[in-house]
């Protein structure tokens, strides 16, 4: 069975979502306390914000007073996420459940950012480049160790963030500035006035606020919320450890298939907590935390136990709203013949909008990939009937239209991309006329894409002298990822380009790319000859043989 990497399944720690509980009665939870910096002092820019999940932008900010005191009311029922933030500090994220009238005190001391050891690639992203963190404007290192850049603009102020200075790759404020604005994710932007159309930005690493003290969060008034926070922190710590180890492995040039997460003691702690936890909801949350690690090869991980945990938590249980990402573990834990039943059960019974939206997105993506207009129409009708008040669900209708422009016999859209091997060379629809060629949307991080490499190389070697051209368009985070892959893994001796913003780019939208790999065979007059599965695995050679005698 062919698989495709869909962008909705590319998960990281930031995708650990806490979604709204569904309850019938209205209530208010009052949260108050102090928000202080790493040295125990208040900050005039300190804010407390609200969101329904870590995946959403925070809003409804309240300011702290001059002593760091704050008070915020949770009106929406169920899980709310509080974000505590101030410049030059890592934000703290705390889940609080609003299921009854109550008052909770949460005192927070933030920790500073953790910075990279060497500031080799310092840049800025701001209102001059659309805050494009993929293509920051590089700062030059000065003889005194500081970094600077001079910019020309007609804007009255420069709003920007530094790129490439924190260990977790966050974009943050500069220490030299005095004015800031929040970016809704927990970090801040620096603000500078522009004089006579010019502004010089300086970053001096010596001015960074550094302190090894960890954040401190103290609860009063709710044992449930405190335990939920503790379990959440335990889970996120493991997730951070996993991702760090994966990054370290990949930097050595090894494949993800070589990865083994050897931290069985920490994983086993979830099993111990499950056995001793008396609260049914917290117990189910712990089960789903354990379940989520099924996606990794973890030492001493019990797949049978995890499968039992998965099936023991009914789709309608609130724990799925808290640990929504555990839903996807059925691919690892449950026999394939049950997958359709699981999807339909969650779609009909789950209270989690997050899970339902992922199921709908997956079904729409598959129908679009297979060009099944009947199924697309059925899904559109379902969304309009059952999700008419859900803005994100309605957005799927435009993202996956019933009618498609990218189909066999249709003329491809205009495009122009820059060669990854020579910045002076461009590839376009016009340039490629007169040749039969294949555009292949792919990425180094995409397992199914890499799995096609052997077949692609054999096909290219067999048909290149008969006129076959291949243009690979990378959706990676950096062009350096592709360069390293071609140097260490597969040569891919054909045409290449790197697509900024990947799935959000114009070319991706014009070619209706939502999942990769997406190969498209194009005729000499610019029309589509074959698509997708016809150009993968053993079918690739069979399809090409029809056009290259």
C-alpha positions as CSV (number, residue, x, y, z in Angstrom):
1,X,0.0,0.0,0.0
2,X,1.4,3.4,-1.0
3,X,1.6,6.0,1.7
4,X,1.9,9.8,1.5
5,X,3.2,12.3,4.1
6,X,0.4,14.8,4.8
7,X,1.4,18.0,6.5
8,X,-1.3,17.5,9.2
9,X,0.7,14.4,10.4
10,X,4.1,16.2,10.8
11,X,4.1,16.4,14.5
12,X,6.4,17.9,17.0
13,X,6.3,18.9,20.7
14,X,4.4,22.0,19.8
15,X,1.6,19.7,18.4
16,X,0.8,18.4,21.9
17,X,-2.7,19.8,22.0
18,X,-5.1,20.5,24.8
19,X,-8.6,21.0,23.3
20,X,-11.8,22.3,24.7
21,X,-13.9,20.0,27.0
22,X,-17.5,19.7,26.2
23,X,-19.8,20.5,29.1
24,X,-23.3,21.8,29.4
25,X,-23.2,24.2,32.3
26,X,-21.6,27.7,32.4
27,X,-19.0,28.4,35.1
28,X,-16.0,30.7,35.7
29,X,-12.6,29.8,37.0
30,X,-10.6,32.8,38.4
31,X,-6.8,32.4,38.1
32,X,-4.6,34.9,39.9
33,X,-1.1,35.1,41.2
34,X,2.3,36.7,40.5
35,X,4.4,36.7,37.4
36,X,8.1,37.5,38.0
37,X,11.3,37.3,36.0
38,X,14.2,34.9,36.7
39,X,15.5,37.3,39.4
40,X,12.1,37.5,41.2
41,X,11.3,41.0,39.8
42,X,8.2,42.2,37.9
43,X,8.4,43.4,34.3
44,X,6.3,46.1,32.7
45,X,5.8,44.1,29.5
46,X,4.7,40.9,31.4
47,X,1.5,39.3,30.1
48,X,-0.8,36.4,30.7
49,X,-2.7,35.1,27.7
50,X,-5.3,32.5,26.9
51,X,-5.8,29.8,24.3
52,X,-7.9,26.7,23.8
53,X,-4.8,24.7,22.7
54,X,-1.0,25.0,22.3
55,X,-1.6,25.0,18.5
56,X,-3.7,28.2,18.7
57,X,-2.5,31.8,19.0
58,X,-2.9,33.2,22.4
59,X,-5.2,36.2,23.0
60,X,-7.2,37.9,25.7
61,X,-4.0,39.1,27.3
62,X,-4.0,40.7,30.7
63,X,-1.2,42.9,32.0
64,X,0.5,42.5,35.3
65,X,0.6,45.4,37.7
66,X,3.8,47.0,38.9
67,X,4.3,44.3,41.5
68,X,3.7,41.4,39.0
69,X,0.1,40.6,40.2
70,X,-2.4,39.4,37.6
71,X,-5.9,38.1,37.5
72,X,-7.7,36.4,34.6
73,X,-11.1,34.8,34.3
74,X,-11.7,31.6,32.4
75,X,-15.2,31.7,30.9
76,X,-15.0,29.0,28.2
77,X,-15.8,25.5,29.7
78,X,-13.1,22.8,29.8
79,X,-9.4,23.0,29.2
80,X,-7.9,26.5,28.8
81,X,-4.2,27.2,28.3
82,X,-2.5,30.0,30.2
83,X,0.6,31.5,28.8
84,X,3.0,33.5,31.0
85,X,5.4,35.7,29.1
86,X,7.9,38.6,29.2
87,X,10.8,39.7,27.1
88,X,14.1,37.7,27.2
89,X,12.4,34.8,29.0
90,X,10.9,31.4,27.8
91,X,7.2,31.5,28.2
92,X,5.4,29.1,30.6
93,X,2.3,27.2,29.4
94,X,-0.1,25.9,32.0
95,X,-3.4,24.0,31.4
96,X,-6.3,24.8,33.7
97,X,-9.7,23.1,33.5
98,X,-12.8,25.3,33.9
99,X,-15.4,22.7,35.0
100,X,-16.8,24.4,38.1
101,X,-16.8,27.7,40.0
102,X,-13.4,27.9,41.6
103,X,-10.4,30.1,42.3
104,X,-6.8,29.0,41.6
105,X,-3.6,30.7,42.5
106,X,-0.6,30.2,40.2
107,X,2.6,32.0,41.0
108,X,5.2,31.9,38.2
109,X,8.9,32.7,38.0
110,X,10.1,32.5,34.4
111,X,13.5,31.2,33.2
112,X,15.7,32.8,30.6
113,X,16.2,31.4,27.1
114,X,18.9,28.8,26.5
115,X,21.3,30.1,23.9
116,X,23.4,28.4,21.3
117,X,27.1,28.0,22.1
118,X,28.2,29.7,18.9
119,X,26.4,32.5,17.1
120,X,27.4,31.4,13.6
121,X,24.2,32.3,11.7
122,X,22.5,35.4,13.3
123,X,19.8,37.0,11.4
124,X,16.6,39.1,11.7
125,X,13.1,38.6,10.5
126,X,10.6,41.4,10.7
127,X,8.2,43.7,9.0
128,X,10.6,44.4,6.2
129,X,10.5,40.8,5.0
130,X,7.1,39.7,6.2
131,X,8.6,38.0,9.3
132,X,9.9,35.2,7.0
133,X,12.0,33.2,9.4
134,X,13.1,30.8,6.6
135,X,14.9,33.6,4.8
136,X,16.2,36.0,7.6
137,X,18.4,38.9,6.7
138,X,21.9,38.0,7.8
139,X,23.7,40.1,10.4
140,X,27.5,40.6,10.0
141,X,29.8,40.0,12.9
142,X,31.9,43.0,14.0
143,X,35.4,43.1,15.5
144,X,34.0,43.7,19.0
145,X,31.9,40.5,18.9
146,X,28.6,42.2,18.2
147,X,26.5,41.7,15.1
148,X,24.9,44.4,13.0
149,X,22.9,45.2,9.9
150,X,21.9,48.5,8.2
151,X,18.5,48.6,6.6
152,X,16.8,51.0,4.3
153,X,13.0,51.3,4.6
154,X,10.1,53.7,4.2
155,X,8.4,52.3,7.3
156,X,8.3,54.6,10.4
157,X,9.4,51.8,12.7
158,X,11.3,48.5,12.4
159,X,9.6,45.5,14.2
160,X,11.8,42.5,14.2
161,X,13.1,39.3,16.0
162,X,16.4,37.6,16.2
163,X,16.9,34.3,14.4
164,X,19.4,31.6,15.1
165,X,20.4,32.4,18.7
166,X,18.4,30.0,20.9
167,X,18.9,26.2,21.2
168,X,15.2,25.6,20.4
169,X,15.2,27.8,17.3
170,X,12.7,30.3,18.6
171,X,12.6,33.8,17.2
172,X,13.0,36.3,20.1
173,X,13.5,39.9,20.9
174,X,16.9,41.7,20.9
175,X,18.3,42.6,24.3
176,X,19.3,46.1,23.2
177,X,15.9,47.5,22.6
178,X,13.5,49.2,25.1
179,X,10.2,48.7,23.4
180,X,8.5,45.3,22.6
181,X,5.3,43.8,21.4
182,X,4.1,40.1,22.0
183,X,4.0,37.8,19.0
184,X,1.1,35.7,20.4
185,X,3.2,32.6,20.8
186,X,5.1,33.5,24.0
187,X,8.0,35.5,22.4
188,X,8.4,39.2,21.8
189,X,9.4,41.5,18.9
190,X,11.7,44.4,19.3
191,X,10.6,47.8,18.1
192,X,13.0,50.5,16.8
193,X,12.3,53.9,15.3
194,X,13.5,54.6,11.7
195,X,15.3,57.9,11.1
196,X,15.7,59.3,7.6
197,X,14.7,56.0,6.0
198,X,17.6,54.1,7.6
199,X,18.0,51.9,10.7
200,X,20.9,50.1,12.1
201,X,20.2,46.9,14.1
202,X,22.9,45.8,16.6
203,X,22.9,42.5,18.6
204,X,25.5,42.1,21.3
205,X,25.6,38.5,22.8
206,X,27.2,40.0,25.9
207,X,24.0,41.8,26.7
208,X,21.9,38.6,26.7
209,X,20.2,37.9,30.0
210,X,21.6,34.6,31.2
211,X,20.7,32.6,34.3
212,X,20.6,28.8,34.9
213,X,17.7,29.0,37.2
214,X,14.7,26.9,35.9
215,X,11.2,28.2,35.8
216,X,9.1,27.8,39.0
217,X,5.4,27.4,39.1
218,X,3.4,27.0,42.3
219,X,-0.3,26.1,42.5
220,X,-2.8,26.7,45.3
221,X,-6.5,25.8,45.2
222,X,-6.7,22.9,42.7
223,X,-5.0,19.5,43.1
224,X,-6.4,18.3,39.8
225,X,-4.8,21.2,37.8
226,X,-1.5,20.9,39.6
227,X,-1.3,17.1,38.9
228,X,-2.3,17.7,35.2
229,X,0.5,20.3,34.9
230,X,3.0,17.9,36.5
231,X,2.0,15.0,34.2
232,X,2.1,17.4,31.2
233,X,5.6,18.6,32.2
234,X,6.8,15.0,32.6
235,X,5.5,14.2,29.1
236,X,6.9,17.3,27.4
237,X,10.3,16.7,29.0
238,X,10.4,13.2,27.5
239,X,9.2,14.6,24.1
240,X,12.0,17.2,24.2
241,X,14.5,14.5,25.0
242,X,13.2,12.3,22.1
243,X,13.4,15.1,19.6
244,X,16.9,16.1,20.7
245,X,18.2,12.6,20.3
246,X,16.6,12.3,16.9
247,X,18.2,15.5,15.7
248,X,21.6,14.4,17.0
249,X,21.2,11.1,15.1
250,X,20.2,12.8,11.9
251,X,23.2,15.2,12.2
252,X,25.5,12.2,12.1
253,X,24.1,11.3,8.7
254,X,22.2,8.2,9.9
255,X,18.6,7.4,9.0
256,X,15.6,7.7,11.3
257,X,15.3,3.9,11.0
258,X,18.5,3.7,13.1
259,X,16.8,5.5,16.0
260,X,16.1,3.7,19.3
261,X,14.9,5.8,22.2
262,X,16.7,4.2,25.2
263,X,14.9,5.7,28.2
264,X,12.8,2.8,29.3
265,X,12.9,4.0,33.0
266,X,11.1,7.2,32.1
267,X,8.6,5.6,29.9
268,X,7.9,2.9,32.6
269,X,7.1,5.8,35.0
270,X,3.9,6.4,33.0
271,X,2.8,2.8,33.8
272,X,3.5,3.3,37.5
273,X,1.5,6.5,37.5
274,X,-1.4,4.8,35.7
275,X,-1.5,2.1,38.4
276,X,-1.5,4.6,41.3
277,X,-3.6,7.5,39.9
278,X,-7.1,7.4,41.4
279,X,-8.7,10.2,39.3
280,X,-10.3,8.4,36.2
281,X,-9.7,11.3,33.9
282,X,-6.0,11.8,34.9
283,X,-5.6,8.0,34.6
284,X,-6.8,8.0,31.1
285,X,-4.6,11.0,30.2
286,X,-1.6,9.0,31.5
287,X,-2.6,6.1,29.4
288,X,-2.8,8.2,26.3
289,X,0.6,9.8,27.1
290,X,2.1,6.2,27.2
291,X,0.2,5.4,24.0
292,X,1.8,8.3,22.1
293,X,5.2,6.9,22.4
294,X,4.2,4.0,20.2
295,X,5.5,6.0,17.2
296,X,9.0,5.7,18.5
297,X,11.2,2.6,18.9
298,X,11.4,2.8,22.7
299,X,13.4,0.3,24.7
300,X,11.2,-2.0,26.7
301,X,8.0,-0.4,25.3
302,X,5.0,-2.8,25.6
303,X,3.1,-2.4,22.3
304,X,0.4,-4.8,23.5
305,X,-0.2,-2.9,26.7
306,X,-0.3,0.4,24.7
307,X,-2.8,-1.1,22.3
308,X,-4.9,-2.1,25.3
309,X,-4.7,1.4,26.7
310,X,-5.8,2.8,23.4
311,X,-8.9,0.7,23.1
312,X,-9.8,1.1,26.8
313,X,-10.4,4.8,26.5
314,X,-13.7,5.3,24.6
315,X,-13.8,7.8,21.8
316,X,-16.2,10.0,23.7
317,X,-13.9,10.2,26.8
318,X,-12.6,13.7,27.6
319,X,-9.0,12.4,27.8
320,X,-8.9,12.4,24.0
321,X,-9.6,16.1,24.1
322,X,-6.6,16.7,26.3
323,X,-4.1,14.2,24.6
324,X,-5.6,14.5,21.1
325,X,-2.3,13.5,19.3
326,X,-2.5,10.0,20.8
327,X,-5.3,9.3,18.4
328,X,-2.8,8.8,15.5
329,X,-1.1,6.0,17.3
330,X,-3.7,3.5,16.0
331,X,-1.4,3.2,12.9
332,X,1.1,1.5,15.1
333,X,-1.0,-0.3,17.6
334,X,-4.2,-1.5,15.9
335,X,-4.6,-4.0,13.0
336,X,-5.1,-2.2,9.7
337,X,-8.5,-3.8,9.1
338,X,-9.8,-1.8,12.1
339,X,-8.6,1.6,10.9
340,X,-11.7,2.6,9.0
341,X,-13.9,1.5,12.0
342,X,-11.7,3.6,14.3
343,X,-11.9,6.7,12.1
344,X,-15.7,6.5,11.8
345,X,-16.2,5.8,15.5
346,X,-14.1,8.9,16.5
347,X,-15.8,11.0,13.8
348,X,-19.2,10.1,15.2
349,X,-18.5,10.0,19.0
350,X,-15.5,12.1,19.8
351,X,-16.0,15.4,21.6
352,X,-12.6,16.6,20.3
353,X,-12.8,19.0,17.3
354,X,-9.1,18.5,16.8
355,X,-9.5,14.8,16.2
356,X,-12.5,15.2,14.0
357,X,-10.8,17.8,11.9
358,X,-7.8,15.6,11.4
359,X,-10.0,12.7,10.3
360,X,-11.8,14.9,7.9
361,X,-8.6,16.4,6.6
362,X,-7.1,12.9,6.1
363,X,-10.3,11.6,4.3
364,X,-10.3,14.7,2.1
365,X,-6.6,14.4,1.3
366,X,-7.0,10.8,0.3
367,X,-10.0,11.5,-1.9
368,X,-8.2,14.4,-3.5
369,X,-5.1,12.3,-4.0
370,X,-7.1,9.6,-5.7
371,X,-9.2,12.2,-7.6
372,X,-12.4,10.7,-6.2
373,X,-14.9,13.5,-6.8
374,X,-17.8,11.4,-5.5
375,X,-16.1,11.0,-2.1
376,X,-15.1,14.6,-2.0
377,X,-18.7,15.7,-2.6
378,X,-19.9,13.4,0.2
379,X,-17.3,14.8,2.6
380,X,-18.2,18.4,1.6
381,X,-21.9,17.7,2.4
382,X,-20.9,16.2,5.8
383,X,-18.9,19.2,6.8
384,X,-21.6,21.6,5.7
385,X,-24.2,19.6,7.7
386,X,-22.3,18.8,10.9
387,X,-19.6,21.5,11.1
388,X,-21.3,24.6,9.8
389,X,-20.2,26.7,12.8
390,X,-16.6,25.5,12.7
391,X,-14.4,27.9,10.8
392,X,-11.4,25.5,10.5
393,X,-13.6,22.8,9.1
394,X,-15.2,25.1,6.6
395,X,-11.7,26.1,5.5
396,X,-11.1,22.5,4.4
397,X,-13.8,23.0,1.8
398,X,-11.7,25.5,-0.1
399,X,-8.5,23.6,0.6
400,X,-9.9,20.5,-0.9
401,X,-12.3,21.6,-3.7
402,X,-14.5,19.0,-5.3
403,X,-13.3,19.9,-8.8
404,X,-9.6,19.7,-9.5
405,X,-7.4,21.5,-12.0
406,X,-4.5,19.0,-11.6
407,X,-5.8,16.0,-13.6
408,X,-4.8,14.0,-16.5
409,X,-5.2,15.9,-19.8
410,X,-5.2,19.3,-18.1
411,X,-2.6,21.9,-18.8
412,X,-0.3,22.6,-15.9
413,X,-0.1,26.0,-14.2
414,X,2.6,28.5,-15.0
415,X,5.6,28.2,-12.8
416,X,9.2,29.5,-12.4
417,X,11.7,28.2,-9.9
418,X,15.4,28.8,-9.3
419,X,17.9,26.0,-9.7
420,X,19.3,24.7,-6.5
421,X,22.7,24.0,-8.2
422,X,23.0,27.4,-10.0
423,X,21.2,30.5,-8.8
424,X,21.6,32.0,-12.3
425,X,19.5,29.2,-13.8
426,X,15.7,29.1,-13.7
427,X,13.2,26.4,-14.7
428,X,9.8,27.3,-15.9
429,X,6.8,25.9,-17.8
430,X,7.9,27.8,-20.9
431,X,11.5,26.5,-20.6
432,X,10.4,22.9,-20.3
433,X,8.1,22.9,-23.4
434,X,9.2,20.3,-25.9
435,X,10.3,17.8,-23.3
436,X,8.5,15.0,-21.4
437,X,9.4,15.6,-17.8
438,X,8.3,14.7,-14.3
439,X,7.9,17.3,-11.5
440,X,8.3,15.6,-8.1
441,X,7.3,17.4,-4.9
442,X,9.2,15.9,-2.1
443,X,11.3,16.5,1.1
444,X,14.2,14.9,2.9
445,X,12.1,14.5,6.1
446,X,9.3,12.6,4.1
447,X,9.8,8.8,4.6
448,X,7.6,7.8,1.6
449,X,9.6,10.3,-0.6
450,X,12.9,8.7,0.4
451,X,11.5,5.3,-0.2
452,X,11.0,6.2,-3.9
453,X,14.6,7.1,-4.4
454,X,15.8,3.7,-5.6
455,X,13.0,3.5,-8.2
456,X,13.6,7.1,-9.3
457,X,17.3,6.6,-9.9
458,X,16.8,3.4,-11.9
459,X,14.1,5.1,-14.0
460,X,16.2,8.1,-14.7
461,X,19.2,6.0,-15.6
462,X,17.0,3.9,-18.0
463,X,15.1,6.8,-19.7
464,X,17.4,9.9,-19.5
465,X,19.0,9.2,-22.9
466,X,15.5,8.9,-24.4
467,X,14.6,12.3,-23.2
468,X,13.3,12.0,-19.6
469,X,13.8,15.0,-17.4
470,X,13.1,15.2,-13.6
471,X,12.5,18.4,-11.7
472,X,12.5,17.8,-7.9
473,X,10.9,20.6,-5.8
474,X,11.9,20.4,-2.2
475,X,9.6,21.3,0.7
476,X,12.3,21.1,3.3
477,X,13.0,23.6,6.0
478,X,16.3,24.6,4.4
479,X,18.1,24.0,1.0
480,X,21.1,22.8,3.0
481,X,19.0,19.7,4.0
482,X,18.7,18.8,0.3
483,X,22.4,19.5,-0.4
484,X,23.5,17.3,2.5
485,X,21.0,14.5,1.4
486,X,22.4,14.5,-2.1
487,X,25.9,14.5,-0.9
488,X,25.5,11.7,1.7
489,X,22.5,9.6,0.6
490,X,21.2,9.8,-3.0
491,X,22.9,11.8,-5.8
492,X,19.6,12.7,-7.5
493,X,21.5,13.7,-10.7
494,X,18.7,15.8,-12.2
495,X,17.1,19.3,-11.9
496,X,16.4,20.6,-8.4
497,X,14.8,23.6,-6.8
498,X,14.0,24.6,-3.2
499,X,10.4,25.9,-2.5
500,X,10.2,28.5,0.3
501,X,7.2,28.0,2.6
502,X,6.6,24.5,1.2
503,X,2.9,23.7,1.4
504,X,2.0,27.4,1.8
505,X,3.8,28.5,-1.3
506,X,2.1,29.6,-4.5
507,X,3.4,26.7,-6.5
508,X,2.1,24.2,-4.0
509,X,-1.4,25.8,-4.1
510,X,-1.4,26.1,-7.9
511,X,-0.4,22.4,-8.2
512,X,-2.8,21.4,-5.4
513,X,-0.1,19.8,-3.3
514,X,-1.3,18.8,0.2
515,X,0.6,15.5,0.5
516,X,4.0,14.4,-0.6
517,X,5.5,12.7,-2.6
518,X,3.4,14.1,-5.4
519,X,4.9,13.2,-8.8
520,X,3.4,14.6,-12.0
521,X,4.4,13.5,-15.5
522,X,4.0,16.3,-18.1
523,X,3.9,16.1,-21.9
524,X,6.0,18.1,-24.3
525,X,3.1,20.5,-24.8
526,X,2.7,21.1,-21.0
527,X,-0.2,18.8,-20.3
528,X,-0.5,16.2,-17.5
529,X,0.1,12.6,-18.7
530,X,0.1,10.7,-15.3
531,X,-0.2,11.4,-11.6
532,X,0.6,10.0,-8.2
533,X,0.4,6.2,-7.8
534,X,1.0,5.8,-11.6
535,X,4.5,7.2,-10.9
536,X,5.5,5.4,-7.8
537,X,7.0,2.0,-7.0
538,X,6.9,-0.6,-9.8
539,X,4.3,1.5,-11.6
540,X,6.8,4.2,-12.4
541,X,8.7,2.2,-15.0
542,X,5.5,0.8,-16.5
543,X,4.1,4.3,-17.0
544,X,7.3,5.8,-18.4
545,X,7.6,2.9,-20.8
546,X,4.4,4.1,-22.5
547,X,6.1,7.4,-23.5
548,X,9.7,6.4,-24.0
549,X,9.9,3.6,-26.6
